[in-house]
């Protein structure tokens, strides 16, 4: 019988177990890795010495790459928490608390990054100075530190006391009991024990992504004037449901409340494309409320980020630790709006009040309201909160170094129990989550009990209800046609010089509801209709090209093929319910001809379609944005054997030919059609000394930096490229 057992968990994730050595390695730990292990039966309840606990890994092998195919590769917070608490490795008096710590295995860069990531996830901001730098007064900072220490049992501990770092660079390293790990090449490892070995490849193939552990089905949302959509009532341990989250729909705009793991899957299931998101209200930096932030970057405009300054500061500190994402870069990827704590903030008619919630990290709950006939309609989002019993036990005199004041306790209880039309509550229990019993007398119109992986008890069901994924709460009905208003805005942006009466004529077309998985346009077949995507997500597939590219609101599909009367070069397929305006071929041809746009469109569409076929511009970049890029882009050439240093202020995209990029550290990459280099101003000098030599004559497009620096998805992909070329192994 083999000593080593290797089990594929999901794309890019494996389980390697050496039972005789008591080593169980989670290889790769993207978001929701724990839920994948639960689904595979590798984490199950058990008893040891009469004490309940769980099975699971005791080591994590980290990816060498921070980002692959736009997704962050390592999110070790919940796997480590599962080992420390659910398995009992740190629980006082637990039979499995034998001095062994969870192991983090990988390169020095990635191990250090995850150690810092875990530290920030445990504590957020960790000093009086950091809190005052985040805008708190001296008195507020003192109070926050006392609360943090109360949750931390009086001491902020470095990650090294909780987790054992194991650095693997070029040589094989024994991790425990004769088990050795060796890197064969970037992101490919060999695990050896007593003459046996297995190879683990953590690289994602082009077009691959980390998988979601649960299915959500498809929903066609009712988008009323002021509506709440429930995107999850589970937690970080619930393998069947997304973590607690919500969407606030107001005046046709879409605002998230937190962004947990696999938020992109949730949005697709709800028929919401990434370019439809207007903003996010953020409660705190724990992974089950945070990790979806990077999915929101994959659009062509900055999404508004709303949080109080201390929450924003702790979020940036945590992201900085794992991705070197500075406050300046965060501000380039998101449109940051600081909210005032304990005050009603007016977001163009949507009022929101963030309220402090005692927690190990900086946390607020949110109250939302909109004025309507007869008074305000309101929604309260209480995640995360602490139970009254836990807070009561933490009450301590103001002079004590750790604790909660009586005044803060009284105020928090009042804040939690404010009346709302709909209130969603964290009832996860334990030290850092709430209890349903605290809301037994709450006078709110409807209580939603969330943030738990278990079934509600009878007592809890008598207090509040659940809210399955996609449940909608209409607080104010809507009567306006937001989709047509959106269509007019897109067409006006796409054709800025065309008289409005011509656009209105085009607007008199039907808006269709397309079912999930329906093919809009099939590769190789004539295109009769053009579609303007208004909501939902469409994927673009091309024969012979691995992977697919996603298009959302604002994209026009089928335009070039329809105008030229030629067969489609790609297949377009709905990934969700899609709402699109159908533009008949003859009507659209007449529109562009009367507007003297035919020649311009046909000539520019070759360049536009090429850019959209590249990895850099394929996902999340609407036709409107590509149209603006094409107007600014200039062609260029590079003769065979010519050398070029990547420019600082321009991005170069290869149209044809081949080149070799070489860095001072010895990294080499062959650049082919669609590859890019340059825009060094975004890389903080990382590409200094790099040379590009044309192996064959190169034709390329030169895109000015100012055209791309405000496109989050492009900046994010360039960040991934820069990490791979200049900072990874």
Secondary structure, DSSP 4 states (H G I P E B T S, - for coil): --SEEEEEEETTEEEEEEGGGTEEEEE-B-TTHHHHHHHTTSS-EEEETTEEEE---SEEEPPS-SEETTEE-B--HHHHHIIIIIS-SSSTT-TT-SS--EEEEE-HHHHHHHHHHHHHHHHSS-SHHHHHHTT--HHHHHHHHHHHHHHTTT----GGGTEEEEE-SSS-EEEETTEEEEEEETTEEEEEETTEEEEEE-PPPTT--PPPSS----------SEEEEEEE-B-TT-TTSPBSEEEEEETTEEEEE---TTHHHHHHHTT--GGGEEEEE-----HHHHGGGGGGGSSSSPEEEEEEHHHHHHHHHHHHHHH---HHHHHHHEEEEEEPBTSEEEETTEEEEEEE---SS--EEEEEEEEETTEEEEEEEE-S---HHHHHHHB--TTSSS-B-HHHHHHHHHHHT---SEEEEE---SSSS--GGGGTT---SEEEEES-SSPPPHHHHHH-B---TT-EEEEE---S-HHHHHHHHHHHHHTTTS-HHHHHHHHSSPEEEEPTT-EEE-TTSB--EEEEEEES-EEEE-TTS-S-EEE-TT-EESHHHHHHT-B-SSEEEESS-EEEEEEEHHHHHHHHHHTT-HHHHHHHHHHHHHHHHSHHHHSS--HHHHHHHHHH-EEEEE-TT-EEPPPSSEEEEEEEEEEEEE-TTS-EEEE-TT-EEE-GGGGTTTTTT-EEEEEEEEEEEEEEHHHHTT-HHHHHHHHHHHIIIII--
